Amino acid sequence: MFGEFRVDVFFVLSGFVIALALEAGTTSVRDFIASRLVRIVPLYWLATLLVFFGALLRPDLFNSTTANVPELLKSLFFIPYRKASGHMFPMLFVGWTLNYEMLFYATSAFALWRFRGHVQFVFAAITLMLAGAFLIASLAHSNRAIVEFLAYTRLLEFPLGIAVWFVWRKGLRIPVPLAAFGAIAMYALMTCIERVWPDVPPLVGNGVPTCLLLISTLSLEGLVVDSALTRGLLYLGDASYATYLSHPFVIEAMRKLVPKVVHGFDVRSPTGVIIAIVVASVVGCLVYRYIDKPLHRAIGRLIKVKRVVNPPASEEAPCRVT
């Protein structure tokens, strides 16, 4: 599916944002873990349960997803598993990226617990643990789900984000004209690689260009001014997690249900794609405003979690419920 490189952008950006959040060295392990769980878990669990009950009541609307309780529990607790189809996805397809995200958070929490107050050691430990897990799993040559999960090159994109934070903190900036060109060029490059060289490992074909894209974008930060457009884009960014989790439902509804009402409609056509993006964005904003945000605030108050950092805008993964 076109656009998978946005997952790489998400992972690299996650590494950068978590490094930014922990750089002061004053965040407690408890606050870090609580803030991550409160931000990620409630809406994901809600969406996963919606898939489960949907598969229970209308199995004809799903492909390989069934109302299987063990698979539900594994999905809810971010445990990788292989479906009967052979694919290694949780019940809510896009949740596979959150499995990696939660592994990154767990690694970060352990490093923070072990080396709190020594930021460089924290980031070095995160990098070594993720790289070590990847290397061991790659050498194991096993078809077990957890081994295949760890032997995925995208796992190393979180340390790439930390590396971007490091050079950015050291003062690396790109001149504005070159930065603007670089941001566009890197996006175009990843699009080209995905189309022309789809077998290039994501770490190389997408991860490295994403680092340059991120550095270029950071170098343009001084050009951002307060305006209605900026506030609108920021709101879309705030709602991006809700959009990420809800967009498979929107896409599947438009793919399977709309053609029954609108003859000839194809969500994969240029017009269909544009309509799908608009509808998914609107639905995402509504979910954020009326479900995600109230949930986040209510649970945060309940356990008195201190805000550490919001996750970066989630990049869309392939849009389908399997």
URGI-V957005 format. One record per pair of residues at least 4 apart in sequence whose ideal C-beta (glycine too) atoms are under 8 Angstrom apart, sorted by sequence separation. I is the first residue (numbers start at 1). J is the second residue. If there is no record, write none. Layout:
i,j
I,J
I,J
This chain:
i,j
4,8
5,9
6,10
7,11
8,12
9,13
10,14
11,15
12,16
13,17
14,18
15,19
16,20
17,21
18,22
19,23
27,31
28,32
29,33
30,34
31,35
32,36
33,37
34,38
35,39
36,40
37,41
38,42
40,44
41,45
42,46
43,47
44,48
45,49
46,50
47,51
48,52
49,53
50,54
51,55
52,56
53,57
54,58
55,59
58,62
62,66
68,72
69,73
70,74
71,75
72,76
73,77
75,79
82,86
83,87
89,93
91,95
94,98
95,99
96,100
97,101
98,102
99,103
100,104
101,105
102,106
103,107
104,108
105,109
106,110
107,111
108,112
109,113
110,114
111,115
112,116
118,122
119,123
120,124
121,125
122,126
123,127
124,128
125,129
126,130
127,131
128,132
129,133
130,134
131,135
132,136
133,137
134,138
135,139
136,140
143,147
144,148
145,149
146,150
147,151
148,152
153,157
156,160
157,161
158,162
159,163
160,164
161,165
162,166
163,167
164,168
165,169
166,170
168,172
174,178
175,179
176,180
177,181
178,182
179,183
180,184
181,185
182,186
183,187
184,188
185,189
186,190
187,191
188,192
189,193
190,194
191,195
192,196
193,197
194,198
200,204
201,205
202,206
203,207
204,208
205,209
206,210
207,211
208,212
209,213
210,214
211,215
212,216
213,217
214,218
215,219
216,220
217,221
220,224
226,230
227,231
228,232
229,233
230,234
231,235
232,236
233,237
234,238
235,239
236,240
239,243
240,244
241,245
242,246
243,247
246,250
247,251
248,252
249,253
250,254
251,255
252,256
253,257
254,258
255,259
256,260
257,261
258,262
259,263
268,272
269,273
270,274
271,275
272,276
273,277
274,278
275,279
276,280
277,281
278,282
279,283
280,284
281,285
282,286
283,287
284,288
285,289
286,290
287,291
288,292
289,293
290,294
291,295
292,296
293,297
294,298
295,299
296,300
297,301
298,302
299,303
300,304
22,27
27,32
66,71
67,72
74,79
82,87
83,88
90,95
137,142
142,147
143,148
150,155
167,172
174,179
193,198
200,205
202,207
203,208
225,230
226,231
253,258
259,264
267,272
268,273
287,292
288,293
300,305
21,27
55,61
73,79
74,80
82,88
83,89
89,95
90,96
115,121
116,122
142,148
173,179
224,230
259,265
266,272
267,273
299,305
54,61
55,62
59,66
74,81
81,88
89,96
115,122
140,147
193,200
236,243
258,265
259,266
265,272
300,307
54,62
59,67
80,88
88,96
90,98
174,182
197,205
267,275
81,90
90,99
258,267
267,276
22,32
55,65
71,81
111,121
112,122
115,125
137,147
21,32
51,62
55,66
56,67
111,122
114,125
137,148
140,151
194,205
254,265
55,67
71,83
78,90
111,123
137,149
193,205
194,206
255,267
137,150
138,151
193,206
254,267
51,65
53,67
108,122
111,125
136,150
137,151
52,67
75,90
110,125
111,126
190,205
74,90
75,91
80,96
134,150
190,206
193,209
251,267
75,92
78,95
133,150
134,151
65,83
66,84
108,126
111,129
134,152
254,272
64,83
71,90
72,91
80,99
107,126
110,129
134,153
190,209
52,72
64,84
71,91
75,95
78,98
79,99
189,209
190,210
64,85
78,99
134,155
254,275
63,85
104,126
107,129
133,155
134,156
254,276
49,72
64,87
107,130
186,209
190,213
48,72
78,102
186,210
78,103
130,155
131,156
251,276
254,279
65,91
104,130
130,156
186,212
187,213
250,276
48,75
186,213
48,76
130,158
131,159
130,159
250,279
251,280
182,212
183,213
186,216
250,280
45,76
182,213
126,158
127,159
126,159
182,215
183,216
247,280
250,283
182,216
183,217
246,280
249,283
127,162
55,91
126,162
179,215
180,216
247,283
179,216
183,220
243,280
246,283
247,284
178,216
179,217
243,281
246,284
52,91
123,162
51,91
179,219
180,220
243,283
244,284
51,92
174,215
179,220
243,284
246,287
48,90
174,216
239,281
242,284
243,285
245,287
48,91
123,166
160,203
172,215
176,219
242,285
276,319
48,92
175,219
176,220
240,284
243,287
47,92
157,202
173,218
174,219
236,281
239,284
242,287
243,288
157,203
173,219
176,222
239,285
242,288
48,95
156,203
160,207
164,211
168,215
176,223
241,288
44,92
153,201
154,202
160,208
163,211
167,215
239,287
153,202
154,203
236,285
239,288
242,291
99,149
153,203
157,207
160,210
161,211
164,214
168,218
235,285
238,288
239,289
242,292
44,95
156,207
160,211
164,215
241,292
100,152
103,155
154,207
157,210
161,214
239,292
44,98
100,154
104,158
153,207
100,155
88,145
40,98
100,158
88,148
40,101
88,149
40,102
82,145
81,145
80,145
255,320
36,102
80,146
80,148
251,319
252,320
36,105
80,149
247,316
251,320
252,321
241,311
244,314
243,314
244,315
248,319
33,105
238,310
241,313
244,316
247,319
248,320
249,321
32,105
36,109
240,313
241,314
243,316
244,317
248,321
240,314
32,108
33,109
237,313
32,109
29,109
32,112
29,112
29,113
27,112
11,97
18,104
22,108
10,97
14,101
18,105
29,116
28,116
11,100
15,104
7,97
11,101
14,104
18,108
22,112
25,116
25,117
25,118
25,119
24,119
23,119
22,119
25,122
22,122
22,123
19,123
18,158
15,157
19,161
23,165
11,154
15,158
18,161
19,162
14,158
15,159
17,161
18,162
12,157
15,160
16,161
20,165
8,154
11,157
12,158
15,161
16,162
19,165
23,169
7,154
11,158
14,161
15,162
19,166
12,160
13,161
15,163
16,164
8,157
11,160
12,161
15,164
16,165
11,161
15,165
94,244
94,245
12,164
16,168
92,245
94,247
94,248
93,248
92,248
8,190
5,190
5,191
5,193
5,194
4,194
3,194
61,252
2,194
2,195
8,202
7,202
8,203
12,207
61,256
11,207
5,202
9,206
13,210
4,202
8,206
12,210
16,214
43,241
47,245
8,207
12,211
43,242
47,246
50,249
5,205
5,206
9,210
13,214
40,241
44,245
8,210
12,214
39,241
43,245
47,249
9,213
5,210
9,214
101,311
97,314
97,317
96,317
94,316
94,317
93,317
93,318
93,320
93,321
92,321
93,322
89,322
87,322
85,322
83,322
43,287
46,291
43,291
43,292
46,295
42,292
43,295
42,295
42,296
65,321
39,296
42,299
63,320
65,322
38,296
63,321
64,322
62,321
63,322
62,322
38,299
38,300
38,303
38,305
34,303
35,305
51,321
34,305
35,306
39,310
40,311
34,306
35,307
36,308
39,311
35,308
31,305
35,309
31,306
36,311
32,308
31,308
27,308
21,308
21,309
20,309
18,309
17,309
17,311
17,312
16,312
14,311
14,312
13,312
13,313
10,312
13,315
10,313
10,314
10,315
9,315
8,315
7,315
6,315
6,316
7,317
6,317
3,316
4,317
4,318
3,318
1,318
1,319
1,320
